[in-house]
Amino acid sequence: MKYGTALVALAGIASAREVPIYSHKTAKREVPQEHSHEAILRATNTALKLDNPLNIVDAVFALLGNAAAANGAPEVQNLDCLQQIVADQAFTNAKAAGDLDGQVNAILFRALERNTLKVGLASVLCDQTAVNPEIANIQQHQDPASPEASGNGAIELEVAKSLASIGADPLLALQSATFPPGQACLGDPTAAGNTCNDENDAAGCIVTLNLLTPAVTEADIQAAVAGVAAGAGANAGANAGADAACEVVAEPANNATAGAGAAAGAGAAAGAGAAAGAGNAATGTVNVQAFTGSLGGPPPPVQSTAGADRPFAVNGATFQNAGAAIQRSCAIQKNACANAANAGQLAGGTQQCDAQEDQCRAAANVKKARRTTASRRQANGLDFGDCGNPAIQFAVGLDGRKEASFQNVNQADFNHGSAQAIRIIAEFTCQRLQSSCKAAAATVQACQSAASAAQAAKGQAAADAFNSALGVSA
């Protein structure tokens, strides 16, 4: 992996100058690019922290060289496998929580390029086998200036197969791609390559700066996954887990939670070209998505199945009402459109994508959840960004459960199923505020404090503790 022009000492290597270490307390090292896919990194870190038996400080350490990584994973013996260990644990946690988005990002994280000391130097491959087969078949991308980069295309296809196996959009595999090859000579430690590293760019600077360079095409992926059957991953895990009512799908690339948004046209992955009203006579399903706009690809179908408890489905996520499902379909299309515009594959900028989303919602008379700054600002001064009330309720019957559980009241903005552990809902809420809602940093910090307070209580008291800390009510 390549670096910026400033160098710092790493593992005894001399440097012209040093830069301050950041909050993860790494050793001084070369300026890296581990924050290039920031959305994927953040989502994986959130899933990792749900159950972190090896006490890994942060997922970001898995993208550093071993000398620096050791500071954040002192209990890990084989640091060559730290990236796999993090991805494997994050996938396990997300699957137990029924969180498809978390599983998607764990898969993508496993494939990200890892730091090395020079342009053209490949990173060492892991020699252990992951617990989850969806992770075990994937290795990390290699520096595109290295001879080993010839295998990057095969890595992206393996990522696509894993995504397809859990019922996710296989085209999301393109978001795991790395940079174009550096312009410096092979092995040049000054690393004047085509890179970026910005931990404040929630979407990932590799996406924002149009540096994402997939090694395969959408057609290659569709051919590779043609024989892959979905069902062994996210949905099966959700049905087996105690907190298995989640209805989360992969977030788009300009959204920090999911950070792994579809490439241009990815909104069409599930049933591309299906017209509203078209259905499957054998299963009794019908597509109720009436919008036909196609910037960035058509919106994914909204499949309605008569008699089902949650009769509407979009890309594997299920909903109780058509409005929420159509809203999700329109949002997925909007982000596929924005990705295409940002990548230079669609002329006219992203404004046309916003306009198309309005048209998509209008076609189904779905009110767009946009709010003024005044209406979204709460009494305690916290700004929830583009989202409304993040309050959590505790009640019997949520998602059809017989037992009491926790769930966000505002399902339009915090669209997650119920869970018996408030930790799952609270951490999802904070993640959502940071990513989709684009809330202020102070709000995200307040939410994280609220989540900690909630976990010290039980039942209604836990929900009250969370809501009180944010100044909201259920």
C-alpha positions in Angstrom: 0.0 0.0 0.0 1.2 3.5 -0.8 1.6 6.5 1.6 1.6 10.3 1.5 4.8 12.3 1.3 5.4 12.6 5.1 7.2 9.7 6.7 7.4 8.7 10.3 9.4 6.0 12.1 8.0 2.5 12.0 9.7 -0.6 13.4 13.1 1.0 13.6 13.0 2.5 10.1 14.4 6.0 10.1 12.3 8.9 8.9 12.8 12.5 7.7 10.1 13.7 10.1 7.4 12.5 12.4 3.8 13.2 12.7 1.7 13.0 15.9 0.1 9.7 16.6 -3.7 9.8 16.7 -6.2 8.7 19.2 -5.8 5.0 18.7 -2.4 5.3 20.3 -0.5 3.6 17.5 3.3 3.6 17.3 4.8 6.4 15.1 4.7 5.2 11.6 4.5 6.2 8.0 1.5 8.3 7.0 -1.0 5.6 5.9 -4.3 5.2 4.1 -6.2 3.0 6.4 -9.0 5.5 6.6 -9.6 5.5 2.8 -12.6 3.2 3.1 -13.9 5.0 6.2 -17.5 3.9 6.0 -16.6 0.2 5.8 -14.1 0.7 8.7 -16.6 2.4 11.0 -19.3 -0.2 10.4 -16.9 -3.1 11.0 -15.6 -1.5 14.2 -19.2 -1.1 15.5 -19.9 -4.8 14.8 -16.6 -5.8 16.4 -17.3 -4.0 19.6 -20.6 -6.0 20.1 -18.4 -8.9 21.4 -14.7 -8.4 21.4 -13.0 -11.3 23.2 -9.5 -10.4 22.1 -9.9 -6.8 23.3 -8.9 -5.3 20.0 -8.8 -1.6 20.5 -10.1 -0.6 17.1 -10.6 -2.3 13.8 -8.3 0.2 12.2 -5.3 -1.6 13.6 -6.0 -4.5 11.3 -5.1 -2.3 8.3 -1.7 -1.2 9.7 1.6 -3.0 9.4 2.3 -5.5 12.1 4.6 -3.3 14.2 1.8 -0.7 14.6 -1.0 -3.2 14.8 0.5 -4.8 17.8 -0.3 -1.7 19.9 -4.0 -2.2 19.2 -4.2 -6.0 19.5 -1.8 -7.1 22.2 -3.7 -10.4 22.7 -3.4 -11.5 19.1 -0.4 -13.7 18.4 -0.5 -13.9 14.6 -0.7 -10.3 13.5 -0.6 -11.4 9.8 -4.1 -12.6 10.4 -5.4 -9.6 12.4 -7.5 -8.3 9.5 -9.2 -11.7 9.1 -9.7 -12.0 12.9 -11.4 -8.6 13.0 -13.6 -9.3 10.0 -14.5 -12.8 11.3 -15.5 -11.6 14.7 -17.5 -8.6 13.3 -19.3 -11.0 10.9 -20.1 -13.4 13.8 -21.5 -10.5 15.9 -23.5 -9.0 13.1 -25.0 -12.4 12.2 -26.0 -13.0 15.8 -27.7 -9.6 15.8 -29.5 -10.2 12.5 -27.6 -7.2 11.1 -27.2 -7.7 7.3 -25.4 -4.4 7.0 -22.8 -5.4 9.5 -22.2 -8.7 7.8 -21.8 -6.9 4.4 -19.2 -4.5 5.8 -17.3 -7.3 7.6 -16.9 -9.1 4.3 -15.8 -5.9 2.5 -13.4 -5.1 5.3 -11.6 -8.4 4.9 -10.8 -7.5 1.4 -9.4 -4.0 1.9 -5.8 -3.4 1.0 -3.5 -3.4 4.1 -0.6 -1.0 4.7 2.9 -1.9 3.7 6.1 0.1 3.8 6.6 0.8 0.1 4.8 1.3 -3.2 4.6 -2.0 -4.9 5.1 -4.1 -1.7 2.5 -6.7 -1.1 1.2 -7.5 2.4 1.6 -10.9 4.0 -1.3 -13.3 3.6 -3.0 -14.9 6.5 -2.2 -18.6 7.0 -5.2 -19.5 9.2 -8.8 -20.4 8.4 -11.6 -18.1 9.5 -14.6 -19.5 11.4 -17.1 -18.1 8.9 -16.9 -19.5 5.4 -18.1 -16.1 4.1 -14.8 -14.6 5.4 -12.6 -17.6 4.9 -12.6 -17.5 1.1 -11.3 -13.9 1.0 -7.8 -12.3 1.2 -6.9 -8.7 1.2 -6.3 -6.6 -1.9 -2.7 -6.0 -2.8 -0.9 -2.8 -3.8 -1.9 -2.2 -7.4 1.7 -1.5 -8.3 2.8 -4.9 -7.0 3.0 -8.1 -9.1 0.5 -9.7 -6.7 -2.1 -7.2 -7.8 -3.0 -9.5 -10.6 -5.1 -11.4 -8.1 -7.2 -8.4 -7.0 -9.9 -9.3 -9.5 -10.2 -12.8 -8.1 -10.6 -11.2 -4.6 -13.4 -9.0 -5.7 -15.2 -12.0 -7.3 -14.8 -13.9 -4.0 -16.2 -11.0 -2.1 -19.2 -10.9 -4.5 -19.8 -14.6 -3.9 -19.8 -14.2 -0.2 -22.2 -11.2 -0.5 -24.6 -13.2 -2.7 -24.5 -16.1 -0.3 -26.0 -14.0 2.5 -28.6 -12.4 0.2 -26.8 -9.1 -0.2 -26.1 -7.2 -3.4 -23.0 -8.8 -5.0 -22.1 -5.6 -6.8 -21.2 -4.1 -3.4 -17.9 -6.1 -3.9 -16.7 -3.2 -6.1 -16.5 -1.0 -3.0 -13.7 -3.2 -1.6 -11.5 -2.2 -4.5 -8.3 -0.2 -4.0 -6.5 2.7 -5.7 -5.0 3.0 -9.2 -1.3 2.1 -9.3 1.1 4.7 -7.9 3.1 6.8 -10.3 6.4 6.4 -8.4 8.9 3.7 -9.2 8.2 0.3 -7.8 9.4 0.1 -4.3 9.8 3.9 -3.9 9.4 4.5 -0.1 8.4 8.1 -0.6 5.1 6.7 -1.9 4.0 9.4 -4.4 1.0 7.2 -5.3 -2.7 7.8 -6.0 -3.9 7.6 -2.4 -5.9 9.3 0.3 -6.4 9.1 4.0 -9.1 11.1 5.7 -10.8 9.8 8.9 -13.3 12.7 8.7 -14.7 11.7 5.4 -17.5 9.4 6.5 -18.1 8.0 3.0 -14.5 7.2 2.4 -12.1 9.5 0.6 -11.4 6.8 -2.0 -15.0 7.2 -3.1 -15.3 10.9 -2.6 -12.2 11.6 -4.6 -13.1 9.1 -7.4 -10.1 6.9 -6.7 -11.9 3.6 -6.3 -10.5 1.4 -9.1 -12.2 -2.0 -9.3 -10.4 -4.8 -11.1 -13.6 -6.5 -12.4 -16.8 -5.3 -14.0 -20.4 -5.6 -13.0 -20.8 -8.2 -15.7 -17.9 -10.2 -14.3 -19.6 -10.2 -10.9 -23.0 -11.2 -12.2 -21.4 -14.1 -14.1 -19.4 -15.2 -11.0 -22.5 -15.3 -8.7 -24.9 -16.9 -11.2 -24.7 -20.2 -9.3 -24.5 -18.9 -5.8 -27.6 -19.6 -3.7 -28.5 -17.1 -1.0 -29.8 -18.1 2.5 -26.8 -19.5 4.4 -25.8 -16.2 5.8 -27.7 -13.2 7.1 -31.3 -14.5 7.0 -30.4 -17.9 8.4 -28.4 -16.2 11.2 -31.2 -13.8 11.9 -33.8 -16.5 12.3 -31.6 -18.5 14.6 -30.5 -15.7 16.9 -32.4 -14.4 20.0 -32.4 -10.9 18.7 -33.3 -11.8 15.1 -35.8 -9.2 14.0 -33.5 -6.8 12.3 -34.4 -5.4 8.9 -31.1 -3.7 8.0 -29.7 -3.7 4.5 -26.3 -2.5 3.2 -25.9 1.2 3.4 -24.7 3.2 0.4 -21.2 4.4 -0.2 -22.0 8.0 0.7 -23.5 6.9 4.0 -21.0 6.1 6.8 -22.9 3.1 8.2 -22.7 1.1 5.3 -20.2 2.8 3.6 -20.2 0.1 1.1 -22.9 1.5 -1.2 -23.6 0.0 -4.6 -21.6 1.1 -7.6 -23.5 2.6 -10.6 -26.5 0.6 -11.4 -26.3 -1.5 -8.2 -29.8 -0.5 -7.3 -30.9 -2.9 -10.0 -29.2 -5.9 -8.5 -32.3 -7.5 -7.0 -34.6 -8.0 -9.9 -33.3 -5.4 -12.3 -35.8 -4.4 -14.9 -38.8 -5.7 -13.0 -41.8 -3.5 -13.8 -44.3 -2.5 -11.1 -47.1 -5.1 -10.9 -44.8 -7.9 -12.2 -44.8 -10.8 -9.8 -44.2 -14.5 -9.2 -47.4 -16.5 -9.5 -45.8 -19.5 -7.7 -45.0 -17.4 -4.5 -47.9 -15.0 -4.7 -45.5 -12.0 -4.8 -46.0 -8.8 -6.7 -43.8 -5.8 -7.2 -45.5 -2.6 -6.0 -42.7 -0.2 -6.9 -44.3 1.9 -9.5 -41.5 4.3 -10.3 -39.7 3.8 -13.6 -36.9 6.4 -13.4 -33.5 4.8 -14.1 -30.7 7.3 -13.3 -28.0 5.0 -11.8 -30.2 2.0 -12.4 -33.9 1.4 -11.7 -35.1 1.2 -8.0 -35.0 -2.3 -6.6 -38.4 -4.0 -6.6 -40.7 -3.8 -3.6 -42.1 -7.3 -3.4 -45.4 -7.7 -1.7 -46.4 -11.2 -0.4 -50.0 -11.5 0.7 -50.5 -13.1 4.1 -47.0 -12.6 5.3 -46.3 -11.1 8.8 -44.0 -8.5 7.2 -45.4 -8.5 3.7 -43.1 -6.1 1.9 -39.5 -6.8 1.0 -36.6 -4.8 -0.6 -33.2 -6.5 -1.2 -33.9 -9.0 1.6 -35.1 -6.5 4.2 -38.8 -6.9 5.2 -41.3 -4.2 6.3 -44.8 -4.1 7.7 -46.0 -1.3 5.5 -45.5 -0.4 1.8 -44.5 3.2 2.5 -41.4 2.2 4.5 -40.4 -0.4 1.9 -40.8 2.0 -1.0 -38.9 4.7 0.8 -36.0 2.2 1.2 -36.2 1.3 -2.5 -36.1 4.9 -3.5 -33.1 5.6 -1.2 -31.1 2.7 -2.6 -31.7 4.0 -6.1 -30.7 7.5 -5.1 -27.4 6.3 -3.7 -26.6 4.2 -6.7 -27.2 7.3 -8.8 -25.0 9.4 -6.5 -22.2 6.8 -6.7 -22.4 6.9 -10.5 -22.3 10.7 -10.5 -19.4 10.9 -8.1 -17.5 8.3 -10.2 -18.0 10.4 -13.3 -20.1 7.7 -14.9 -23.2 9.9 -14.9 -23.1 13.5 -16.1 -25.1 16.2 -14.2 -24.0 15.9 -10.6 -25.8 14.4 -7.6 -28.6 17.0 -7.5 -30.4 15.0 -10.2 -30.3 12.0 -7.9 -32.0 13.9 -5.1 -34.6 15.1 -7.6 -35.2 11.5 -8.8 -35.6 10.3 -5.2 -38.3 12.9 -4.7 -40.0 11.7 -7.9 -39.7 8.1 -6.7 -41.4 8.9 -3.4 -44.0 11.0 -5.1 -44.9 8.1 -7.3 -46.1 6.3 -4.2 -47.1 9.4 -2.2 -44.4 8.7 0.3 -43.5 11.8 2.3 -39.7 12.5 2.3 -38.2 12.6 5.7 -36.4 15.9 5.4 -36.6 18.4 8.3 -35.6 21.9 8.9 -32.8 22.6 11.4 -35.3 24.1 13.8 -37.6 21.1 13.8 -34.8 18.5 14.3 -33.1 20.4 17.1 -34.2 19.1 20.5 -34.7 21.0 23.8 -31.3 20.1 25.1 -29.6 21.6 22.1 -28.5 18.3 20.4 -28.9 18.4 16.6 -30.0 15.0 15.1 -29.1 16.1 11.6 -31.4 14.8 8.9 -33.2 12.5 11.3 -36.0 12.9 13.9 -36.5 11.5 17.3 -34.0 8.7 18.1 -35.9 7.6 21.3 -36.0 3.9 22.2 -39.1 2.2 23.5 -39.4 -1.0 25.7 -42.6 -2.9 25.1 -44.3 -6.3 24.5 -45.3 -7.2 21.0 -42.6 -5.3 19.0 -42.0 -7.1 15.7 -44.6 -9.7 16.8 -42.5 -10.8 19.9 -44.3 -12.3 22.8 -41.7 -11.0 25.2 -40.7 -7.4 25.9 -37.9 -5.9 23.8 -36.3 -2.7 22.7 -36.9 -0.8 19.4 -36.6 2.7 18.0 -39.9 4.5 18.0 -39.0 6.4 14.8 -38.7 3.5 12.3 -38.6 5.9 9.3 -35.1 7.1 10.3 -33.9 4.3 12.6 -35.2 1.3 10.7 -34.0 -1.7 12.8 -36.0 -4.5 14.2 -36.5 -5.1 17.9 -33.9 -6.7 20.2 -33.9 -8.0 23.8 -30.6 -6.3 24.5 -30.7 -2.5 24.5 -27.1 -2.4 23.6 -27.9 -3.6 20.0 -30.5 -0.8 19.5 -28.6 1.9 21.2 -25.4 1.3 19.3 -27.3 1.0 16.0 -28.9 4.4 16.9 -25.6 6.1 17.5 -24.1 4.6 14.3 -27.1 5.8 12.4 -26.9 9.3 13.8 -23.2 9.5 12.7 -23.8 8.1 9.2 -27.2 8.5 7.6 -28.4 11.3 9.8 -25.1 13.3 9.6 -25.7 14.5 13.2 -23.2 16.8 14.9 -20.2 15.2 16.6 -21.5 16.4 20.0 -24.7 14.5 19.3 -22.9 11.3 18.4 -20.8 11.6 21.6 -23.9 12.2 23.7 -25.6 9.1 22.1 -22.6 7.0 22.9 -22.7 8.2 26.5 -26.5 7.5 26.5 -25.8 3.9 25.3 -23.4 3.3 28.1 -25.9 4.6 30.6 -28.6 2.4 29.2 -26.5 -0.7 29.5 -26.2 -0.2 33.2 -30.0 -0.6 33.6 -32.6 -3.1 32.6 -36.0 -3.0 30.9 -37.9 0.2 30.9 -35.2 1.8 33.1 -32.7 1.2 30.4 -34.8 2.8 27.7 -35.5 5.8 30.1 -31.8 6.2 30.7 -31.0 6.4 27.0 -33.9 8.7 26.2 -33.2 11.0 29.2 -29.5 11.4 28.3 -30.5 12.6 24.8 -33.4 14.7 26.0 -36.0 12.8 24.1 -39.1 10.7 25.0 -40.8 7.7 23.6 
